[in-house]
Amino acid sequence: MASWSSRTLSITSWLFVLVIGGFGLYAAIVATGEPLRILVAVTALVVASLVGVAASNSGNQFTTGLAVAAAIPFVLGDGSGVDLPAAIASYGIGVALVWVLRYSRGEKHDDLLPTIVRRFFGYVTYATVYSALRVGPFTELSGEWKDLFPFGVALVAWIAVEVTLRALLVMGKRELSRTYLARALIHDLNVFLGLAMTGALFGELWPELHWWALPTSLLPYSFAHLAFRRFQETKVTYKQTIRALARIPEVSGLGVDGHADRTTELASAIAKEIGLGPVQVEDVEYAGLMHDIGRVSLNEPQILRRGYDDDDIARWSSEIIAESPYLSRVATHVRHQYQPHRKPGEQTDPDVSIVSRIIKVAAAYDWQVHRDRLSPLQALENLHAGAAYQYDPELVASLRRLLESRGVLVPVRA
Amino acid sequence: MPYSLVGLCALVVSFLVASPPSWSYWVPFAALFVLLEFFAVEVNDRMRQSASVMVAMTAGVVLAMEPNSNAMFGLALMAALGPLTPLDFKERRWFQPLANFGQMVLAGAVAGFILDFYLGGVPVTTGSLPRVLLVSAVAAFAFTTVQTVLVRYAVRTVFGRGNLEPWSQMPFLFTGQVAMGLLGGLIGAAFLIAAREAIIVFIVGVYGIGHMSLYAFAQLRDSHIGSIRGFVKTLEAKDMYTRGHTERVAVFAQMIGEELGFSGTQLETVRWAALIHDLGKLAVPTALIRKRGRLDDDEYAEMKSHAHLVEEILAEVDFLQPMVEIASGHHSNFDGSGYGGRGHSDGYPPSLEACIVAVADSFDAMTSARSYRMALSQQYALAELRRHSGGQFHPEVVDAFERALNSAGQRWGAPHVNDEEMARRLAEEPELTLRG
């Protein structure tokens, strides 16, 4: 699949969108005979999808359309159960319309086909499971505890399908491991849950409150929405600040220009490639940015007289960040960044974390390429040569895969 | 103490006047109320944004509309539990929980009375919802007003007038609280109309997820300023003479800002600017910073570059740009001389904020020891600030600083004042002696 050209991919995506939309239209007109309610559901879905984008931790995109989608099976149907074809049809038409509108607004999406497939099958699973469980004592919506059962099970199924498909369906450049993708989605579950529960709340309130259900369910969510946004904005600002501070040694001419930035980019790419979770990837990013901050000490006359080595720099760096809240959690990783990945006679060195080992590999590569002016291939070969003791061979292999996919490993003729 | 008495009276009166609440509803609501008070999010140093007003209004509407139940005593009693958070006992003065107790009980009783009066006996149907919304907005307004007025009064008596200014974030908070109250009322009515467990699970679930994010946000925001502070502190610690300089400059800048009536964002901006004002200096060779005596032209140029360096370092942090501009102007003089980056233009006075940082910076430079001289006294440093007032320093800022120092009652610098002669001699060395 990875070899598909983007053109084929785009055509296939649109065919899929048309199929979903066509099926939805067919179901809406022929099978259900409920065009008006479907029309309302579709409109709500489209508007909510285009208007409200919730900020998430690991960059997965969720819109308020998810809440509308979650509410649809509650609302479509009557006392005797869910109108499943109508629910799936509404979702199908709605999603197809959303993508057409997005595309016409000039929005591009790298992973169009996998995203649509994932969303569609996730939702079909949710609606089907929910509808199947609304039998026997659970047929009627009463607002009591028992209502939580069909919704809860359907929600778990929905999440399971989403996470599984997120890991399995990957297109284009394979720089992100399946494990990372799945873990990143799980990391964003709070937003997903908040939206789905908002939909369910609306669905539960609808029979008694009718349109009053809208503000009642929207208000708690708008609070959550605001909180998600504030958190993301602060996080972005925080990262910007730490990146800026990381440049102090470079601005003072005590380091190689851009070293911290490039090391961080490469290190986090390695971390994602080998399948670490989003929390660890974040640790790698902060440790990468801060790994050489101790170089600011290099303008002290006594230190220059006395001399220093890599281990001193690691120590100073970790001392500087140990005092800062939030950053202090990576101080140990920074402290051990120059240590070999294994102890003599042993498989590993338990003191040297995976984060430290990644920083060591990424920093050494960048140093050789940008300071010693070696070619990428020569630098990589040096890391391979040091893999017996200095550099973790698995990480060097991961780095090689990354560089290959980026096309920088051009053999240099002497 | 009078506040707690007022609160106690309000509790007794509401107990006598109103019939008790429906306890089966009261207990879970009270538990949630205490929980939310405990997890309240700091808005700024002295103030916490708490979602408890929402729960109070939800409970109030339920207790008022439920037959054989009244909200007044229920809300007053619930509010009495608010100040019981360990946070108050751990971090605040004993006065504050007591004052909180008084104001909360009174606020609860007033809000409960309004809810009882306008919602008691109203049928529980969707037709009543507009009325419920209106009344709960009014009740939330009253709840917040009573709290605000009493808090303001309490702050004025305890801290004196000077500290009132940072509280001008009140209107912002006020709108938030009334909106929360509205939401609470709506949820309360929805609860009564469709009074079922699943609905509560969803509302609490969505709200809880949001609250967790808000909590994480508050922590991260504190880490943000904390990281810069920690960073600067550790870097400064290498040089025993500048140790703590930035931290003190931030304190002085805040004192001046408060005295000049700064508040909210403006005050935060000055504090941030003070924290980053010397960041560029980290990139200047230590030998140069510690050098005794006059700098040659090259050295002076390199020294001057630190005002630009802070801009270069922080160029990509959008949030910090206003602070960077202030920081880069802190060597710019009031009469338009001096040097600096974006914050300086020859012949024009720098911004008021830059003048504040300049005064704070110079004052700390004089009152702390340097490798080439001992610390000067506060009296001498102030005299020096006054002597250059109108030229190097902004006269209003110098006046404000003097007032703030006098009312703070703490003394900085060397304990003795008879170093005038030596200090005068050292002051002859321009820039470096006077400025950190």
Boltz contact constraints between the chains, C-beta under 6 A:
constraints:
  - contact:
      token1: [A, 143]
      token2: [B, 194]
      max_distance: 6.0
  - contact:
      token1: [A, 143]
      token2: [B, 196]
      max_distance: 6.0
  - contact:
      token1: [A, 143]
      token2: [B, 198]
      max_distance: 6.0
  - contact:
      token1: [A, 143]
      token2: [B, 199]
      max_distance: 6.0
  - contact:
      token1: [A, 144]
      token2: [B, 196]
      max_distance: 6.0
  - contact:
      token1: [A, 144]
      token2: [B, 197]
      max_distance: 6.0
  - contact:
      token1: [A, 145]
      token2: [B, 197]
      max_distance: 6.0
  - contact:
      token1: [A, 147]
      token2: [B, 198]
      max_distance: 6.0
  - contact:
      token1: [A, 148]
      token2: [B, 198]
      max_distance: 6.0
  - contact:
      token1: [A, 190]
      token2: [B, 209]
      max_distance: 6.0
  - contact:
      token1: [A, 194]
      token2: [B, 206]
      max_distance: 6.0
  - contact:
      token1: [A, 194]
      token2: [B, 209]
      max_distance: 6.0
  - contact:
      token1: [A, 197]
      token2: [B, 202]
      max_distance: 6.0
  - contact:
      token1: [A, 197]
      token2: [B, 205]
      max_distance: 6.0
  - contact:
      token1: [A, 197]
      token2: [B, 206]
      max_distance: 6.0
  - contact:
      token1: [A, 198]
      token2: [B, 206]
      max_distance: 6.0
  - contact:
      token1: [A, 200]
      token2: [B, 202]
      max_distance: 6.0
  - contact:
      token1: [A, 201]
      token2: [B, 202]
      max_distance: 6.0
  - contact:
      token1: [A, 204]
      token2: [B, 198]
      max_distance: 6.0
  - contact:
      token1: [A, 204]
      token2: [B, 199]
      max_distance: 6.0
  - contact:
      token1: [A, 205]
      token2: [B, 194]
      max_distance: 6.0
  - contact:
      token1: [A, 208]
      token2: [B, 193]
      max_distance: 6.0
  - contact:
      token1: [A, 208]
      token2: [B, 194]
      max_distance: 6.0
  - contact:
      token1: [A, 209]
      token2: [B, 126]
      max_distance: 6.0
  - contact:
      token1: [A, 212]
      token2: [B, 126]
      max_distance: 6.0
  - contact:
      token1: [A, 212]
      token2: [B, 129]
      max_distance: 6.0
  - contact:
      token1: [A, 216]
      token2: [B, 186]
      max_distance: 6.0
  - contact:
      token1: [A, 216]
      token2: [B, 190]
      max_distance: 6.0
  - contact:
      token1: [A, 219]
      token2: [B, 183]
      max_distance: 6.0
  - contact:
      token1: [A, 220]
      token2: [B, 203]
      max_distance: 6.0
  - contact:
      token1: [A, 220]
      token2: [B, 206]
      max_distance: 6.0
  - contact:
      token1: [A, 220]
      token2: [B, 207]
      max_distance: 6.0
  - contact:
      token1: [A, 221]
      token2: [B, 206]
      max_distance: 6.0
  - contact:
      token1: [A, 223]
      token2: [B, 210]
      max_distance: 6.0
  - contact:
      token1: [A, 224]
      token2: [B, 206]
      max_distance: 6.0
  - contact:
      token1: [A, 224]
      token2: [B, 209]
      max_distance: 6.0
  - contact:
      token1: [A, 224]
      token2: [B, 210]
      max_distance: 6.0
  - contact:
      token1: [A, 227]
      token2: [B, 210]
      max_distance: 6.0
  - contact:
      token1: [A, 227]
      token2: [B, 213]
      max_distance: 6.0
  - contact:
      token1: [A, 227]
      token2: [B, 214]
      max_distance: 6.0
  - contact:
      token1: [A, 228]
      token2: [B, 213]
      max_distance: 6.0
  - contact:
      token1: [A, 230]
      token2: [B, 217]
      max_distance: 6.0
  - contact:
      token1: [A, 231]
      token2: [B, 213]
      max_distance: 6.0
  - contact:
      token1: [A, 231]
      token2: [B, 216]
      max_distance: 6.0
  - contact:
      token1: [A, 231]
      token2: [B, 217]
      max_distance: 6.0
  - contact:
      token1: [A, 234]
      token2: [B, 217]
      max_distance: 6.0
  - contact:
      token1: [A, 234]
      token2: [B, 220]
      max_distance: 6.0
  - contact:
      token1: [A, 234]
      token2: [B, 221]
      max_distance: 6.0
  - contact:
      token1: [A, 237]
      token2: [B, 319]
      max_distance: 6.0
  - contact:
      token1: [A, 238]
      token2: [B, 224]
      max_distance: 6.0
  - contact:
      token1: [A, 240]
      token2: [B, 316]
      max_distance: 6.0
  - contact:
      token1: [A, 240]
      token2: [B, 317]
      max_distance: 6.0
  - contact:
      token1: [A, 241]
      token2: [B, 317]
      max_distance: 6.0
  - contact:
      token1: [A, 244]
      token2: [B, 313]
      max_distance: 6.0
  - contact:
      token1: [A, 244]
      token2: [B, 314]
      max_distance: 6.0
  - contact:
      token1: [A, 244]
      token2: [B, 316]
      max_distance: 6.0
  - contact:
      token1: [A, 244]
      token2: [B, 317]
      max_distance: 6.0
  - contact:
      token1: [A, 245]
      token2: [B, 231]
      max_distance: 6.0
  - contact:
      token1: [A, 247]
      token2: [B, 313]
      max_distance: 6.0
  - contact:
      token1: [A, 248]
      token2: [B, 282]
      max_distance: 6.0
  - contact:
      token1: [A, 248]
      token2: [B, 283]
      max_distance: 6.0
  - contact:
      token1: [A, 248]
      token2: [B, 313]
      max_distance: 6.0
  - contact:
      token1: [A, 251]
      token2: [B, 283]
      max_distance: 6.0
  - contact:
      token1: [A, 251]
      token2: [B, 312]
      max_distance: 6.0
  - contact:
      token1: [A, 251]
      token2: [B, 313]
      max_distance: 6.0
  - contact:
      token1: [A, 252]
      token2: [B, 283]
      max_distance: 6.0
  - contact:
      token1: [A, 296]
      token2: [B, 282]
      max_distance: 6.0
  - contact:
      token1: [A, 299]
      token2: [B, 285]
      max_distance: 6.0
  - contact:
      token1: [A, 299]
      token2: [B, 286]
      max_distance: 6.0
  - contact:
      token1: [A, 300]
      token2: [B, 286]
      max_distance: 6.0
  - contact:
      token1: [A, 301]
      token2: [B, 287]
      max_distance: 6.0
  - contact:
      token1: [A, 320]
      token2: [B, 234]
      max_distance: 6.0
  - contact:
      token1: [A, 323]
      token2: [B, 230]
      max_distance: 6.0
  - contact:
      token1: [A, 323]
      token2: [B, 234]
      max_distance: 6.0
  - contact:
      token1: [A, 324]
      token2: [B, 227]
      max_distance: 6.0
  - contact:
      token1: [A, 324]
      token2: [B, 230]
      max_distance: 6.0
  - contact:
      token1: [A, 324]
      token2: [B, 231]
      max_distance: 6.0
  - contact:
      token1: [A, 325]
      token2: [B, 223]
      max_distance: 6.0
  - contact:
      token1: [A, 325]
      token2: [B, 226]
      max_distance: 6.0
  - contact:
      token1: [A, 326]
      token2: [B, 223]
      max_distance: 6.0
  - contact:
      token1: [A, 327]
      token2: [B, 227]
      max_distance: 6.0
